[in-house]
Amino acid sequence: MFGAGGGTSSYREIEDTDVVILWGSNARETHPIFFHHVLKALHKGAKLYVVDPRRTRSAQWADNWLSLNVGTDIPLANAVAREIIRQNLYNTAFVERATTGFEEFAAAVEPWTLERAERETGVPASAIRELAHAYAQADRAQLCWTLGITEHHNATDNVRALINLSLLTGHVGRYGSGLNPLRGQNNVQGGGDMGAIPNRLPGFQDILDPAVREKFAHAWGTPIQPRYGRHLTQMLEAMDSGEMTNAYIIGENPVQSEADATRTAARLSGLDHLVVQDMFLTKTAALADVVLPASASWCETNGTVTNSERRVQLVRQALAPPGNARNDIDIIGDIARRLGHDWGRPGAERIWDELRSLSPIHAGMSYRRLAELNGIQWPCYSEDTLEPPYLHGRLWDDDPDSRGAPAPFAAVEHRLPVDALDEDYPLRLTTGRRLDSYNTGVQSGGFSSPMRDGEGIDLSAEDAARLGLRAGERVTVSSRRGSVVAPVRVDPTLRAGLAFMTMHFPDEVDTNSLTIEASDPVAGTAEYKATAIRIDKLGSTTADPAPVSGVP
């Protein structure tokens, strides 16, 4: 955000803030280490507000839980903004000096009265007002979000709506106040930092910038194409059109992790050639023409990892890879050699030093300093200095030249989830994670846990009674794309009309055969959080012949 692809604050700042907002984040279960910092803040007297359709374990710690209807984040954020503006609670000096587009933004949120927002979101007007006043009047406040915001077809607009609130109140660019996207997987931040995104080279340098391309072309000895690549959703679409006929997948299991999983499997099965490099023989690897066994990056290799606070930390090899498994660096280097490009056999530190020479935000992070300081947050421009733990302090600078480009407000409009509810599919399924498991279960499914019960569908007591279902009863859950069989769990914290499932046990219940591939046009993220479903007793007639998974 504001030109940097990472959260603006450090974890320590969470402990020292006055208000924490978890918006679309069940950090207690999905980011438990981060949540310990939240708990420290609460013990010091900070207030916690949780915005989530479900009363999650995070919400149980909250001073106030705002239970919004799935897909209504923008109306809620716009109503919070309108209340702040109407009550003259916004930071006038910051808005005038450090931002652009305020008048247009204020006009866009003006229709979102508290009463209208209550009707659209289901959140009481009094709760919206309380959140607006608490956030605006706090000396320091942290606004945090995760997949509950980003796994929607309008994910980018959802994020922009939250950024608007920070600009309105000046809760960015200073200690204790910031915006924090909590990453959905380990080292997602590091992957983006290294250029594993279609429009940036390492250090978030724009591939369309001629000077950037020239720098990398000189270092790498090859021209850099002056165009953006494809993100994952666009790659899958290119498989449909025949533009992409080969794929090389490293450490990813899209057959079970992508929305509309049945369609994803068909696409990968239709490729001319599929290579999968992984430490597990996943369902995706089972489709591959070639499988390259890789090592476990957290204990069998040397390197770095970057967390959600932008902290780069060393990873040190403790074990030798088993059997034929090899370091990813060695595998990729051998492939390059067979393609006519001999890179030698560089170790992790040499590769990192090359990265430091090309990425200014990493320039000061030698292995020696990373070891001595137990990690360093980027940006770190010099081996002689450390930057503040927060980003965008320039926005508060009195000198216009030092302040640089102002941060823009973005007027965003509400759009309903793509998978509409109707008589045939009257329930809203939202997906997420549980504390004891991880993603598609490839990494966590190999060991037992007393907290783990397998997959089921969580329903409210009202919906279970209305449908004549009892806890433990197996039912058919159907969407417009497929069907699964799963046991019913009655969750007293769920409200009527809302259901919940995870993707942790796809071999038992393939939840992603239900989800919709409708994706955000900028980020490419699918709308995992908003699927229209119905539930039928086993053996009853269904409205379509959707394929069924999970049948014993």
Secondary structure, 3 states (H helix, E strand, C coil): CCCCCCCCCCHHHHHCCCEEEEECCCHHHHCHHHHHHHHHHHHCCCEEEEECCCCCCCHHHCCEEECCCCCCHHHHHHHHHHHHHHCCCCCHHHHHHHEECHHHHHHHHCCCCHHHHHHHHCCCHHHHHHHHHHHHHCCCEEEEECHHHHCCCCHHHHHHHHHHHHHHHCCCCECCEEEEECCCCCCHHHHHHCCCECCEECCCEECCCHHHHHHHHHHHCCCCCCCCCCCHHHHHHHHHHCCCCEEEEECCCHHHHCCCHHHHHHHHHCCCEEEEEECCCCCCHHHCCEEEEECCCCCCCCEEEECCCCEEEEECCCCCCCCCCECHHHHHHHHHHHCCCCCCCCCHHHHHHHHHHHCHHHCCCCHHHHHHHCCEECCCCCCCCCCCCCCCHHHHCCCHHHHCCCEECCCCCCCCCCCCCCCCCCEEEEEECCCCCCCCCCCCCCCCCCCCCCCCEEECHHHHHHCCCCCCCEEEEECCCCEEEEEEEECCCCCCCEEEEECCCCCCCCHHHCCCCCECCCCCCECCCCEEEEEEECCCCCCCCCCEECCC
